[in-house]
Amino acid sequence: MTINETQDELISEFEMFGDWMEKYEYIIQLGKEVPVIEEAYRREENLIRGCQAKVWLHAELADGLVKFTADSDALITKGLVSMVVKVLSGHPAARIAEADLYFIDRIGLKEHLSATRSNGLVSMVRQMKFYAMAFASEQTLPKS
């Protein structure tokens, strides 16, 4: 599935819920599905700066695709990082770096998250795109 197809699927899933309490419950459920980060990567250098809760993110390049794993010590935050991992993981670095993550606005997350959670979500996206840009630049460097 492409990045946009996954975003569209998430948007459709959220449209099934009538109110934000149900949507928050679903975000928590999604957090239980995030590919869990290995204990070895739950280190200070893998913490995302700008999040009120602790969020660990690990990225690796395998077979030309970026794979993300993550975890958080807060349920809602874990669900938020899970959604971004679901959308971006498993794609080429260049596609991730240039992706327009429109699902965040269409689901209504910006309006319904606290300022600190919203800033944390922006920090998660920024860090994932940073990893993708770094991997993309490594892939385009000439081999010596």
GUZAGU-655240 format. One record per atom (N, C-alpha, C): residue in one letter; x negated, y negated, z negated; atom name; residue number from 1. Coordinates in Angstrom, 3 decimals. Example, Ala and Ser with C-alpha at 12.3 -4.5 7.8 and 13.67 -1.06 7.14 Angstrom:
(A,(-13.190,5.690,-7.800),N,1)
(A,(-12.300,4.500,-7.800),CA,1)
(A,(-13.200,3.300,-7.800),C,1)
(S,(-12.850,2.250,-7.080),N,2)
(S,(-13.670,1.060,-7.140),CA,2)
(S,(-12.900,-0.030,-7.870),C,2)
This chain:
(M,(-0.836,1.173,0.000),N,1)
(M,(0.000,0.000,0.000),CA,1)
(M,(-0.890,-1.248,0.000),C,1)
(T,(-0.479,-2.269,0.723),N,2)
(T,(-1.245,-3.517,0.759),CA,2)
(T,(-0.991,-4.324,-0.515),C,2)
(I,(-1.798,-5.352,-0.707),N,3)
(I,(-1.609,-6.243,-1.850),CA,3)
(I,(-0.213,-6.862,-1.820),C,3)
(N,(0.195,-7.360,-0.663),N,4)
(N,(1.513,-7.997,-0.556),CA,4)
(N,(2.654,-6.998,-0.741),C,4)
(E,(2.492,-5.774,-0.253),N,5)
(E,(3.540,-4.764,-0.458),CA,5)
(E,(3.701,-4.444,-1.942),C,5)
(T,(2.595,-4.377,-2.654),N,6)
(T,(2.662,-4.112,-4.094),CA,6)
(T,(3.309,-5.285,-4.821),C,6)
(Q,(2.970,-6.510,-4.414),N,7)
(Q,(3.607,-7.687,-5.018),CA,7)
(Q,(5.111,-7.672,-4.779),C,7)
(D,(5.508,-7.375,-3.542),N,8)
(D,(6.933,-7.335,-3.203),CA,8)
(D,(7.661,-6.261,-4.015),C,8)
(E,(6.995,-5.127,-4.238),N,9)
(E,(7.585,-4.060,-5.041),CA,9)
(E,(7.791,-4.522,-6.486),C,9)
(L,(6.796,-5.196,-7.045),N,10)
(L,(6.926,-5.721,-8.406),CA,10)
(L,(8.068,-6.735,-8.503),C,10)
(I,(8.165,-7.614,-7.527),N,11)
(I,(9.236,-8.619,-7.506),CA,11)
(I,(10.593,-7.915,-7.500),C,11)
(S,(10.733,-6.888,-6.670),N,12)
(S,(12.001,-6.137,-6.600),CA,12)
(S,(12.315,-5.464,-7.928),C,12)
(E,(11.290,-4.898,-8.564),N,13)
(E,(11.510,-4.248,-9.850),CA,13)
(E,(12.016,-5.252,-10.883),C,13)
(F,(11.444,-6.443,-10.906),N,14)
(F,(11.853,-7.450,-11.885),CA,14)
(F,(13.242,-8.002,-11.583),C,14)
(E,(13.671,-7.979,-10.330),N,15)
(E,(15.008,-8.468,-9.974),CA,15)
(E,(16.108,-7.572,-10.534),C,15)
(M,(15.753,-6.343,-10.899),N,16)
(M,(16.749,-5.411,-11.444),CA,16)
(M,(17.169,-5.782,-12.862),C,16)
(F,(16.371,-6.586,-13.549),N,17)
(F,(16.650,-6.920,-14.940),CA,17)
(F,(17.435,-8.221,-15.042),C,17)
(G,(18.414,-8.221,-15.942),N,18)
(G,(19.294,-9.370,-16.064),CA,18)
(G,(18.752,-10.517,-16.893),C,18)
(D,(17.964,-10.200,-17.905),N,19)
(D,(17.460,-11.278,-18.757),CA,19)
(D,(15.988,-11.055,-19.085),C,19)
(W,(15.413,-12.069,-19.740),N,20)
(W,(13.981,-12.019,-20.001),CA,20)
(W,(13.603,-11.059,-21.111),C,20)
(M,(14.505,-10.693,-21.983),N,21)
(M,(14.179,-9.668,-22.988),CA,21)
(M,(13.926,-8.336,-22.281),C,21)
(E,(14.754,-8.013,-21.293),N,22)
(E,(14.548,-6.781,-20.524),CA,22)
(E,(13.246,-6.851,-19.730),C,22)
(K,(12.957,-8.022,-19.187),N,23)
(K,(11.716,-8.184,-18.416),CA,23)
(K,(10.490,-8.039,-19.306),C,23)
(Y,(10.553,-8.583,-20.527),N,24)
(Y,(9.433,-8.418,-21.463),CA,24)
(Y,(9.243,-6.941,-21.821),C,24)
(E,(10.346,-6.225,-22.021),N,25)
(E,(10.257,-4.794,-22.305),CA,25)
(E,(9.590,-4.064,-21.146),C,25)
(Y,(9.919,-4.469,-19.931),N,26)
(Y,(9.317,-3.833,-18.756),CA,26)
(Y,(7.822,-4.169,-18.666),C,26)
(I,(7.456,-5.401,-18.979),N,27)
(I,(6.038,-5.785,-18.985),CA,27)
(I,(5.272,-4.918,-19.978),C,27)
(I,(5.859,-4.686,-21.152),N,28)
(I,(5.222,-3.823,-22.155),CA,28)
(I,(5.095,-2.403,-21.615),C,28)
(Q,(6.127,-1.917,-20.933),N,29)
(Q,(6.085,-0.573,-20.336),CA,29)
(Q,(4.957,-0.482,-19.298),C,29)
(L,(4.822,-1.523,-18.473),N,30)
(L,(3.748,-1.530,-17.475),CA,30)
(L,(2.376,-1.479,-18.136),C,30)
(G,(2.264,-2.085,-19.304),N,31)
(G,(1.001,-2.055,-20.035),CA,31)
(G,(0.584,-0.653,-20.426),C,31)
(K,(1.534,0.224,-20.575),N,32)
(K,(1.223,1.615,-20.918),CA,32)
(K,(0.706,2.384,-19.705),C,32)
(E,(0.842,1.796,-18.510),N,33)
(E,(0.432,2.474,-17.277),CA,33)
(E,(-0.892,1.976,-16.721),C,33)
(V,(-1.490,0.949,-17.338),N,34)
(V,(-2.737,0.389,-16.829),CA,34)
(V,(-3.841,1.445,-16.911),C,34)
(P,(-4.680,1.540,-15.870),N,35)
(P,(-5.833,2.445,-15.971),CA,35)
(P,(-6.731,1.966,-17.124),C,35)
(V,(-6.797,2.770,-18.173),N,36)
(V,(-7.472,2.363,-19.401),CA,36)
(V,(-8.978,2.297,-19.194),C,36)
(I,(-9.538,1.241,-19.705),N,37)
(I,(-10.972,1.012,-19.607),CA,37)
(I,(-11.699,2.036,-20.483),C,37)
(E,(-12.807,2.540,-19.991),N,38)
(E,(-13.605,3.469,-20.792),CA,38)
(E,(-14.164,2.736,-22.006),C,38)
(E,(-14.315,3.472,-23.083),N,39)
(E,(-14.806,2.879,-24.332),CA,39)
(E,(-16.141,2.167,-24.120),C,39)
(A,(-16.971,2.682,-23.248),N,40)
(A,(-18.289,2.081,-22.986),CA,40)
(A,(-18.167,0.663,-22.428),C,40)
(Y,(-17.034,0.337,-21.804),N,41)
(Y,(-16.841,-0.998,-21.211),CA,41)
(Y,(-16.058,-1.947,-22.119),C,41)
(R,(-15.662,-1.472,-23.280),N,42)
(R,(-14.988,-2.351,-24.254),CA,42)
(R,(-16.064,-3.100,-25.035),C,42)
(R,(-16.761,-3.960,-24.315),N,43)
(R,(-17.883,-4.717,-24.885),CA,43)
(R,(-17.592,-6.205,-24.734),C,43)
(E,(-18.338,-6.970,-25.489),N,44)
(E,(-18.214,-8.429,-25.487),CA,44)
(E,(-18.299,-9.015,-24.079),C,44)
(E,(-19.230,-8.533,-23.263),N,45)
(E,(-19.423,-9.107,-21.925),CA,45)
(E,(-18.274,-8.789,-20.966),C,45)
(N,(-17.404,-7.867,-21.333),N,46)
(N,(-16.247,-7.557,-20.487),CA,46)
(N,(-14.963,-8.220,-20.980),C,46)
(L,(-15.065,-9.021,-22.038),N,47)
(L,(-13.903,-9.777,-22.505),CA,47)
(L,(-13.635,-10.947,-21.562),C,47)
(I,(-12.384,-11.181,-21.278),N,48)
(I,(-12.004,-12.310,-20.422),CA,48)
(I,(-11.884,-13.547,-21.293),C,48)
(R,(-12.631,-14.557,-20.947),N,49)
(R,(-12.582,-15.831,-21.671),CA,49)
(R,(-11.301,-16.566,-21.279),C,49)
(G,(-10.705,-17.250,-22.236),N,50)
(G,(-9.492,-18.010,-21.950),CA,50)
(G,(-8.223,-17.295,-22.370),C,50)
(C,(-8.350,-16.072,-22.857),N,51)
(C,(-7.188,-15.333,-23.342),CA,51)
(C,(-7.150,-15.407,-24.856),C,51)
(Q,(-5.964,-15.633,-25.399),N,52)
(Q,(-5.819,-15.660,-26.843),CA,52)
(Q,(-6.017,-14.259,-27.408),C,52)
(A,(-5.450,-13.271,-26.750),N,53)
(A,(-5.643,-11.874,-27.148),CA,53)
(A,(-6.953,-11.378,-26.543),C,53)
(K,(-7.439,-10.281,-27.059),N,54)
(K,(-8.628,-9.679,-26.462),CA,54)
(K,(-8.205,-8.903,-25.221),C,54)
(V,(-8.870,-9.189,-24.104),N,55)
(V,(-8.618,-8.487,-22.846),CA,55)
(V,(-9.970,-8.077,-22.281),C,55)
(W,(-10.134,-6.772,-22.131),N,56)
(W,(-11.354,-6.251,-21.530),CA,56)
(W,(-11.048,-5.876,-20.088),C,56)
(L,(-11.958,-6.214,-19.197),N,57)
(L,(-11.784,-5.916,-17.779),CA,57)
(L,(-13.096,-5.373,-17.229),C,57)
(H,(-12.989,-4.276,-16.516),N,58)
(H,(-14.159,-3.698,-15.854),CA,58)
(H,(-13.827,-3.534,-14.376),C,58)
(A,(-14.800,-3.853,-13.540),N,59)
(A,(-14.634,-3.695,-12.096),CA,59)
(A,(-15.807,-2.901,-11.555),C,59)
(E,(-15.517,-2.048,-10.598),N,60)
(E,(-16.586,-1.333,-9.909),CA,60)
(E,(-16.214,-1.171,-8.449),C,60)
(L,(-17.228,-1.081,-7.640),N,61)
(L,(-17.046,-0.899,-6.207),CA,61)
(L,(-17.305,0.560,-5.884),C,61)
(A,(-16.330,1.219,-5.286),N,62)
(A,(-16.457,2.632,-4.922),CA,62)
(A,(-15.860,2.834,-3.542),C,62)
(D,(-16.660,3.353,-2.645),N,63)
(D,(-16.203,3.620,-1.267),CA,63)
(D,(-15.626,2.377,-0.606),C,63)
(G,(-16.222,1.220,-0.879),N,64)
(G,(-15.806,-0.028,-0.259),CA,64)
(G,(-14.582,-0.676,-0.878),C,64)
(L,(-14.064,-0.088,-1.960),N,65)
(L,(-12.868,-0.619,-2.613),CA,65)
(L,(-13.194,-0.995,-4.055),C,65)
(V,(-12.582,-2.065,-4.531),N,66)
(V,(-12.784,-2.500,-5.911),CA,66)
(V,(-11.753,-1.801,-6.789),C,66)
(K,(-12.234,-1.184,-7.854),N,67)
(K,(-11.361,-0.510,-8.818),CA,67)
(K,(-11.467,-1.257,-10.146),C,67)
(F,(-10.322,-1.618,-10.685),N,68)
(F,(-10.269,-2.317,-11.966),CA,68)
(F,(-9.684,-1.405,-13.031),C,68)
(T,(-10.235,-1.502,-14.240),N,69)
(T,(-9.639,-0.908,-15.420),CA,69)
(T,(-9.602,-2.004,-16.475),C,69)
(A,(-8.658,-1.907,-17.399),N,70)
(A,(-8.494,-2.992,-18.371),CA,70)
(A,(-7.835,-2.469,-19.634),C,70)
(D,(-7.856,-3.304,-20.649),N,71)
(D,(-7.143,-3.030,-21.882),CA,71)
(D,(-6.982,-4.345,-22.640),C,71)
(S,(-6.048,-4.363,-23.561),N,72)
(S,(-5.832,-5.527,-24.411),CA,72)
(S,(-5.354,-5.064,-25.770),C,72)
(D,(-5.562,-5.911,-26.761),N,73)
(D,(-5.085,-5.591,-28.102),CA,73)
(D,(-3.681,-6.145,-28.357),C,73)
(A,(-3.047,-6.721,-27.330),N,74)
(A,(-1.688,-7.264,-27.451),CA,74)
(A,(-0.791,-6.646,-26.367),C,74)
(L,(0.401,-6.236,-26.739),N,75)
(L,(1.283,-5.503,-25.824),CA,75)
(L,(1.652,-6.291,-24.567),C,75)
(I,(2.127,-7.515,-24.736),N,76)
(I,(2.533,-8.315,-23.569),CA,76)
(I,(1.321,-8.581,-22.678),C,76)
(T,(0.208,-8.940,-23.281),N,77)
(T,(-1.001,-9.234,-22.512),CA,77)
(T,(-1.470,-8.001,-21.757),C,77)
(K,(-1.383,-6.844,-22.382),N,78)
(K,(-1.759,-5.596,-21.706),CA,78)
(K,(-0.849,-5.367,-20.491),C,78)
(G,(0.424,-5.683,-20.637),N,79)
(G,(1.347,-5.564,-19.515),CA,79)
(G,(1.008,-6.535,-18.391),C,79)
(L,(0.625,-7.759,-18.753),N,80)
(L,(0.264,-8.757,-17.737),CA,80)
(L,(-0.969,-8.327,-16.960),C,80)
(V,(-1.999,-7.875,-17.675),N,81)
(V,(-3.211,-7.439,-16.975),CA,81)
(V,(-2.910,-6.193,-16.145),C,81)
(S,(-1.998,-5.360,-16.626),N,82)
(S,(-1.603,-4.173,-15.871),CA,82)
(S,(-1.012,-4.542,-14.513),C,82)
(M,(-0.179,-5.583,-14.499),N,83)
(M,(0.434,-6.002,-13.233),CA,83)
(M,(-0.623,-6.476,-12.240),C,83)
(V,(-1.579,-7.256,-12.715),N,84)
(V,(-2.613,-7.776,-11.814),CA,84)
(V,(-3.513,-6.640,-11.347),C,84)
(V,(-3.827,-5.696,-12.234),N,85)
(V,(-4.617,-4.522,-11.840),CA,85)
(V,(-3.856,-3.732,-10.784),C,85)
(K,(-2.566,-3.536,-11.001),N,86)
(K,(-1.734,-2.775,-10.053),CA,86)
(K,(-1.765,-3.419,-8.663),C,86)
(V,(-1.701,-4.739,-8.624),N,87)
(V,(-1.672,-5.464,-7.345),CA,87)
(V,(-3.039,-5.455,-6.663),C,87)
(L,(-4.116,-5.654,-7.414),N,88)
(L,(-5.425,-5.880,-6.794),CA,88)
(L,(-6.333,-4.659,-6.708),C,88)
(S,(-6.203,-3.707,-7.601),N,89)
(S,(-7.122,-2.576,-7.623),CA,89)
(S,(-6.936,-1.680,-6.397),C,89)
(G,(-8.076,-1.184,-5.897),N,90)
(G,(-8.019,-0.248,-4.777),CA,90)
(G,(-8.040,-0.904,-3.416),C,90)
(H,(-8.463,-2.154,-3.355),N,91)
(H,(-8.521,-2.881,-2.090),CA,91)
(H,(-9.943,-3.377,-1.830),C,91)
(P,(-10.250,-3.693,-0.585),N,92)
(P,(-11.573,-4.245,-0.279),CA,92)
(P,(-11.781,-5.582,-0.989),C,92)
(A,(-13.009,-5.841,-1.375),N,93)
(A,(-13.348,-7.043,-2.145),CA,93)
(A,(-12.908,-8.317,-1.437),C,93)
(A,(-13.152,-8.418,-0.142),N,94)
(A,(-12.802,-9.641,0.589),CA,94)
(A,(-11.299,-9.901,0.549),C,94)
(R,(-10.489,-8.853,0.642),N,95)
(R,(-9.032,-9.024,0.585),CA,95)
(R,(-8.584,-9.499,-0.795),C,95)
(I,(-9.206,-8.965,-1.829),N,96)
(I,(-8.867,-9.384,-3.193),CA,96)
(I,(-9.232,-10.852,-3.384),C,96)
(A,(-10.422,-11.226,-2.932),N,97)
(A,(-10.897,-12.600,-3.114),CA,97)
(A,(-9.980,-13.616,-2.451),C,97)
(E,(-9.384,-13.257,-1.322),N,98)
(E,(-8.546,-14.217,-0.590),CA,98)
(E,(-7.049,-14.038,-0.858),C,98)
(A,(-6.673,-13.092,-1.688),N,99)
(A,(-5.256,-12.788,-1.926),CA,99)
(A,(-4.522,-13.951,-2.584),C,99)
(D,(-3.310,-14.185,-2.100),N,100)
(D,(-2.392,-15.149,-2.700),CA,100)
(D,(-1.456,-14.355,-3.603),C,100)
(L,(-1.592,-14.532,-4.892),N,101)
(L,(-0.782,-13.765,-5.837),CA,101)
(L,(0.533,-14.484,-6.124),C,101)
(Y,(1.440,-14.405,-5.178),N,102)
(Y,(2.720,-15.100,-5.255),CA,102)
(Y,(3.703,-14.435,-6.213),C,102)
(F,(3.454,-13.175,-6.574),N,103)
(F,(4.403,-12.479,-7.449),CA,103)
(F,(4.538,-13.164,-8.806),C,103)
(I,(3.486,-13.827,-9.269),N,104)
(I,(3.506,-14.483,-10.584),CA,104)
(I,(4.602,-15.550,-10.623),C,104)
(D,(4.680,-16.363,-9.570),N,105)
(D,(5.720,-17.397,-9.505),CA,105)
(D,(7.094,-16.798,-9.235),C,105)
(R,(7.159,-15.830,-8.328),N,106)
(R,(8.458,-15.281,-7.939),CA,106)
(R,(9.133,-14.512,-9.064),C,106)
(I,(8.332,-13.873,-9.914),N,107)
(I,(8.913,-13.176,-11.065),CA,107)
(I,(9.367,-14.182,-12.112),C,107)
(G,(8.721,-15.337,-12.144),N,108)
(G,(9.070,-16.374,-13.107),CA,108)
(G,(8.181,-16.360,-14.337),C,108)
(L,(7.016,-15.734,-14.209),N,109)
(L,(6.134,-15.621,-15.373),CA,109)
(L,(5.681,-16.972,-15.902),C,109)
(K,(5.348,-17.899,-15.020),N,110)
(K,(4.839,-19.196,-15.482),CA,110)
(K,(5.850,-19.921,-16.365),C,110)
(E,(7.133,-19.795,-16.034),N,111)
(E,(8.164,-20.486,-16.799),CA,111)
(E,(8.481,-19.794,-18.115),C,111)
(H,(8.225,-18.491,-18.199),N,112)
(H,(8.667,-17.732,-19.364),CA,112)
(H,(7.542,-17.265,-20.285),C,112)
(L,(6.312,-17.577,-19.942),N,113)
(L,(5.192,-17.233,-20.817),CA,113)
(L,(4.811,-18.451,-21.645),C,113)
(S,(4.295,-18.198,-22.824),N,114)
(S,(3.763,-19.300,-23.622),CA,114)
(S,(2.562,-19.889,-22.881),C,114)
(A,(2.188,-21.096,-23.245),N,115)
(A,(1.048,-21.756,-22.586),CA,115)
(A,(-0.223,-20.928,-22.726),C,115)
(T,(-0.435,-20.320,-23.887),N,116)
(T,(-1.655,-19.538,-24.081),CA,116)
(T,(-1.638,-18.268,-23.239),C,116)
(R,(-0.478,-17.610,-23.127),N,117)
(R,(-0.399,-16.404,-22.280),CA,117)
(R,(-0.541,-16.777,-20.810),C,117)
(S,(0.062,-17.884,-20.417),N,118)
(S,(-0.052,-18.337,-19.029),CA,118)
(S,(-1.509,-18.648,-18.680),C,118)
(N,(-2.211,-19.341,-19.584),N,119)
(N,(-3.637,-19.617,-19.365),CA,119)
(N,(-4.436,-18.327,-19.311),C,119)
(G,(-4.085,-17.377,-20.158),N,120)
(G,(-4.761,-16.087,-20.147),CA,120)
(G,(-4.568,-15.351,-18.837),C,120)
(L,(-3.344,-15.408,-18.293),N,121)
(L,(-3.064,-14.766,-17.013),CA,121)
(L,(-3.902,-15.395,-15.907),C,121)
(V,(-4.001,-16.712,-15.906),N,122)
(V,(-4.839,-17.411,-14.928),CA,122)
(V,(-6.298,-16.959,-15.073),C,122)
(S,(-6.756,-16.813,-16.308),N,123)
(S,(-8.137,-16.369,-16.555),CA,123)
(S,(-8.360,-14.942,-16.048),C,123)
(M,(-7.375,-14.074,-16.227),N,124)
(M,(-7.483,-12.699,-15.722),CA,124)
(M,(-7.628,-12.693,-14.211),C,124)
(V,(-6.751,-13.426,-13.536),N,125)
(V,(-6.791,-13.488,-12.075),CA,125)
(V,(-8.121,-14.066,-11.614),C,125)
(R,(-8.558,-15.136,-12.254),N,126)
(R,(-9.826,-15.773,-11.892),CA,126)
(R,(-10.996,-14.782,-12.021),C,126)
(Q,(-11.027,-14.017,-13.111),N,127)
(Q,(-12.116,-13.074,-13.333),CA,127)
(Q,(-12.098,-11.955,-12.295),C,127)
(M,(-10.917,-11.461,-11.961),N,128)
(M,(-10.809,-10.394,-10.968),CA,128)
(M,(-11.254,-10.890,-9.594),C,128)
(K,(-10.877,-12.101,-9.254),N,129)
(K,(-11.304,-12.664,-7.971),CA,129)
(K,(-12.810,-12.936,-7.980),C,129)
(F,(-13.351,-13.319,-9.121),N,130)
(F,(-14.795,-13.530,-9.240),CA,130)
(F,(-15.540,-12.227,-8.980),C,130)
(Y,(-15.082,-11.141,-9.607),N,131)
(Y,(-15.693,-9.828,-9.339),CA,131)
(Y,(-15.613,-9.496,-7.847),C,131)
(A,(-14.454,-9.728,-7.258),N,132)
(A,(-14.267,-9.410,-5.843),CA,132)
(A,(-15.215,-10.232,-4.960),C,132)
(M,(-15.359,-11.517,-5.265),N,133)
(M,(-16.273,-12.356,-4.476),CA,133)
(M,(-17.708,-11.868,-4.621),C,133)
(A,(-18.088,-11.464,-5.832),N,134)
(A,(-19.445,-10.958,-6.046),CA,134)
(A,(-19.667,-9.672,-5.249),C,134)
(F,(-18.706,-8.763,-5.285),N,135)
(F,(-18.835,-7.521,-4.513),CA,135)
(F,(-18.851,-7.799,-3.016),C,135)
(A,(-18.018,-8.738,-2.567),N,136)
(A,(-17.970,-9.073,-1.134),CA,136)
(A,(-19.301,-9.648,-0.677),C,136)
(S,(-19.910,-10.495,-1.496),N,137)
(S,(-21.199,-11.077,-1.098),CA,137)
(S,(-22.287,-10.010,-1.095),C,137)
(E,(-22.235,-9.039,-2.013),N,138)
(E,(-23.201,-7.938,-2.013),CA,138)
(E,(-23.068,-7.117,-0.735),C,138)
(Q,(-21.846,-6.921,-0.284),N,139)
(Q,(-21.601,-6.096,0.904),CA,139)
(Q,(-22.097,-6.785,2.175),C,139)
(T,(-22.166,-8.108,2.166),N,140)
(T,(-22.588,-8.814,3.376),CA,140)
(T,(-24.081,-9.143,3.381),C,140)
(L,(-24.763,-8.900,2.267),N,141)
(L,(-26.201,-9.167,2.222),CA,141)
(L,(-26.942,-8.113,3.046),C,141)
(P,(-27.967,-8.549,3.795),N,142)
(P,(-28.747,-7.578,4.557),CA,142)
(P,(-29.529,-6.664,3.616),C,142)
(K,(-29.617,-5.414,3.971),N,143)
(K,(-30.373,-4.443,3.175),CA,143)
(K,(-31.855,-4.607,3.471),C,143)
(S,(-32.674,-4.634,2.416),N,144)
(S,(-34.107,-4.780,2.659),CA,144)
(S,(-34.864,-3.534,2.309),C,144)
